[in-house]
Amino acid sequence: MDAPARFQSFDLLATLVAVVQHDAGVIFANSALEDAMGISKRSIVGSCLADAFTEPALLQKALRGVRDNAFAVLRYDAFLKRLGVEPMPVHIIISWTEPAMEIVVEMVPLEQQTRQDREERLAEQAQTNKELIRNLAHEIKNPLGGIRGAAQLLEMEIESAELTEYTQVIIREADRLQSLVDRLLAPHRRPHMVTDVNIHEVCERVRSLILAEFPKGLKVVRDYDTSIPEFRGDHEQLIQTVLNIAHNACQALAERIAAGDASLTFRTRVLRQITFGKQRYRLALELHVIDNGPGVPDSIKDRIFYPLVSGREGGSGLGLTLAQTFVQQHHGLIEVDSVPGRTDFKILIPLP
């Protein structure tokens, strides 16, 4: 079996991989390395990999260590040269293969490592949120029914109109909490209704709802990539996701809406060869919901997707939690980048 065929599985990895000989001559480069360096595999194969780094001597020294059996695996940080752009900081992992004694050089972009760490934290946070929500909702639901029933029975026994007002307060508040519990449990109860989804139909539906509620003082900008294909997903869940984000944005834009200079942007793009959630995808949808509001308060920026966390007085703190749940049910990821004057919610969803 020739070298490219034997190492073809490396093309499935998101990390950059080269297989070299002891003199650093490249005998295989995977697709991720080709994309990162901005040159073809044909140009990389046969070249000296050491020359692809800002400090070639470090790799040569590492390869000599492999040749002399000084170690089986070595790790260090370096800068990988790229065509027309700044060098990329990478974490290098060098190991050798038996019995062929070829050397595998794996390069993990440090920015990618940071992003993967952040995605893992978001996934763990979402799972924790899910368990917390379900447990909390069930713990509240059972005694809540008893409280409401007892208030209704008490109301039937008393004759004073003044005391009846008190029982009505209990019943109304119990109903409000019941509604909150139902919203907490809704994403976990409702079946996933999968159909063909056009993301621009989703954005247009949300746009019409937002403009109906905020007809003056708000400019909604559409920046669409119309080449984005349809994909399989839950149409209603995606509408609810984008609506929750957009509605939160509009509430944060209250002062700018009053001043007449509020802006909300829906932007769609296609990403190619993108990695998130520890997986590499050939294509992915990138949907941005951007506003020119005051930004997410620093006090809740790290907890914005937690349930019952809200930057607005009277807010339920469930909108973004539900949005995160719905996006993850589409194997996607939702992130936020916020500074005063610009808040950008980014949704990534794999495409076929």
N, C-alpha and C positions, 0 to 999 in steps of 0.2 A: 504494500500500500504506500503511495507516495506521501510526502510530508503534508501538503495541503489537505488531502483527504483524511489523514490520521488526526489532524488538528481542527477539523471542520466544526466540531462541537464548540470550539472557543468563539465562533461567530454568534452563538446564542447568549454570550455573556455581555453584561452592560459595562464591565470594566475593560480597560485596554490591555490587550495581550499580544506579546510577540514571543516567538520561539526562536532562539538563537543558538549558534555554535559557540565554542569557547573563545573565539576571536571576535565575538559580538556580531558576526555576520547573520543577518536575519534570514530565516528559512520559511517563516510564516508570520503573518500579521492578521489580526481579526478585524472585522468591520468597524468595531468601535474605535480602534486605533486609527484606522483609515479616516474616519469621520473627524476625529479629534485633531489629527495632524493636518488635515486638509489636502492630502496627497493620496494618490491611488496605491492600492496594495502592490501593484506591479513595481512602483517606484520604491516602495519600502523594502520589499523582498530583494535580497542581495546587497543591500546597503549595510553600513556599520551602525548598529543601534546606538552606540555610544555617542555618535555625532548628532543624534537627535536631542541631546540634553545640553543644557548650558554649561555643565561641568562633566565632560566626557570621562575624565579620569576616575570618577567615582564608580561608574559602571564597570570600567575595565578592571579596577581593583576588586570589585565584587566577583566578577567572572573568574579572575585568577584564584580567588578563594575557593570557588566551586571546583575549579580544575584541580586544586591541591587538596581537596577534601577537608578544607578548614571548617566547613559548615554545610548543612543540608538546605537551610533556608535563611535568607538574609532580608532585612527590611531597612529602608531608609527613605528620606524625602528628597525630592529633586524637582527641577523645572524642565518640562518637556516643551521643545520648540514647536511652534505652529505657524503655518503659512499665513503671512499677512496680519497676524495678531500677536498679542503678548504671550510669552511662555505660560504654560499651565502648570500650577503647582500640583504634584502628584506624590502619592505614597507608593513606593516601589517594593514589590515582594518578589524575590528571586529564589527559584527552586529548580532542582534538576530532576530529570526523568530517567528511570531505569527500564530496560537495559540500554536504551539508545544513547544515554548520556547527553541528551539535548537539554538546553536550559530554558525554562519558562520564566519570562519576565512579565509580571502583572503590574499594571499601573492604575491605581485608584485615584481619580481626581479628588483633591481634598475638598473642593466645593461640593462634589457629589457625595462624599462621605458625610459632610455636614448636613446635606439635604436628606440623606437616608436616615441619619440619626433623628432629624426633626420629624420625618414621616413616621418613624417607629414610635416616637413619643405621641404623635397625633393619633396613631392607630390604638395605642395602649389607652390613651385618654378617652377615645371614643368608646372602646369596649368597657372601660370603667363607668363612663356615663350611662351606657346602655343598662348595665347591671344595676347601677344606683337608681336609675329612673324606674325600672321595672319593680325593684324591691320596694322603693318608696311609694310608688303608686298603689301597689297591692296593700301595703301596710295602712295607707290612708283610706283606701276605698271601703274596707269592711266597717270600721267604726263610724265612718261618715254616714253610711246608710242608717245606722242605728240612731245617730244624732238627729238626722232629719225626721225619721219616723217618730222619735220621742217628742220632737217639737210639734209635729202635726197632732199627735194624741193630746198633748198638753193644750194646744189651741182649742181643741174640741171641748175641753173640760172647763175652760175659764170663760167668764162672761165680760170681763173688763176690756174695753176697746184699747186702753193704754197698754195692758199686758199683752194683748194680741199683737200689738206693734212689735213687741220684743220677740215673740215667737216667729213673726214674719222675718225679722232680721236674721234669726238663726236659720230659717229655711232658705232664705236668699243666699246667705253666705255658704251654706252647705251645698247649694246648687252650683255656686261659683266654683267651689273647690272640686265638685264632681266634674265640672266642665274641664278644669285644669288637669285632673287625673285622666280623663278621657283623651285629652290632647297628648299627655305623656305616653299613654299606652297605644295610641293610634298607629304609629309606624310599625309596631311589633305585632299588631293584630291583623292589619289589612294585608291581603295577599299582594304579591308583586305582580302587577298587570303589565306584561311585556308586549309592546307593539313596536312598529317602526316609528322612529322619532326624528322629526326635522327640528333641529335646535333653533332655527330662526322662527318657526311657528311658535315655539315656546316663548322666545324673547318678545315676539309681537303681541302675544296674548298678555304677557306681563306688562308690556308697555301700555296697552290699552287700559288695563286695570289701574295702573299708576296714574295715567293722565286723567282718568275719570275721577280719581280721588284728589289729585293735585292739578287742576286745570290751568292755574295761573302761576307764574313765577318760576316754573321748572322747565328746563330744556332737556329733552331726552334725545341723546345722540345715538344713532345706529351706525356701527362700524363693522360690517359683516364680511366674512369670506364666504361667498356663495358657493364655493367649490366643495364645502364640507359635505360629506355624504350622510345619508340617513344611517341610523344605528338602532339596535334593539334596546329598548328601555321602557321605563314606566313614565308615560307622558304626563300624567297628573302629578306624580311625585316631582318631576323636574320643573313643572310650572310652579309648584309650591315652593321648591328650593329657591328658584330665581326670584319669586315674588317675596319670600321672606327677607332675602338679602336686600332687594330693591326697596322694600317698604321700610326696613330699618334705616337705609340710607336716606330716604325721604324725610323720615322723622328727625334724623340728625341734621338735615338741611333746612329745618324750620325757619331759621333766621334768614338764610339766603333766599328761600322761597318768598318770604315776606319782602325782601329787598329786590326780588325779581331777577337774581343772577345765579340761581341754582342750576347745577348741571349733573345729569346722570347719563353714563355711557354704557351701552352694551357692545362689547367687542368680541368677535369670534375669530379664531385662527386654528390652523392645523399644525400640529407639531409632528415632526418625523424623528424616528429613532430616539424616543424619549423614555427615560426610566423613572418610575415612581412606584411606591408600594413594593419595592424589591423586585420588580419585574420590568423587563424592557419591552416596549411596544413599538410596532412599526409606525402606527399612526395614533394620534390622540387629539381629542377636541380640547381646546383651551378657550374657556369662556370667562371674560372679565366683566365685572360690574363695578364701575368706577364712579365715585362722586367727589365733589369739591367741597365737602363739609369740613367740620372741625377736626375730624379724625377720631380714632378710638381712644378713649381715656387710658393713660398709662396704667392706672390702677387696675384695669381689667384686661389689658391687652393680652396677657398670657393665659387668661381664663375665659376668653370670649366665647368659646364653644362649650363651656360648662353649662349644665342645666341650671336655670334660675339665676343666672348672672346677666344683669342688664345694666347698660349705661344710661338708661332713661327712667325717670321716676314713673312708677306705675306700670313699667314693662314686665312681662311675664318671664323673660329670659329663656324662652323656649324656641324662638324662631331660628336662631343659628344652630342650636343643638339638633333640631329636626332637619335642617338643611344638611348638616354634616352626616346625619344618619342616612338620608336619602341618597346623597352622593356616594357614600361608601357601599350602599346596596347596588350601585352601578359600577363597583370595583374602581371607583374614582377617588379623588383627593380634593380637598378644599383648603385654601390657604388665604391669609390676609396680610397685606402690606399697607400700613397706615401711618401717615404723617399729617400734621395740620394742613388742610387745604387739598389733600388727596388721599382717599381710601380706596384700595383696590382689592376686591375679593376675586380670587382666581379659582376656577373649577376645572379640573382635569378629568376627562373620561376617555377610556380606550375606545378607539374606532375600529371597525372591521377592516 
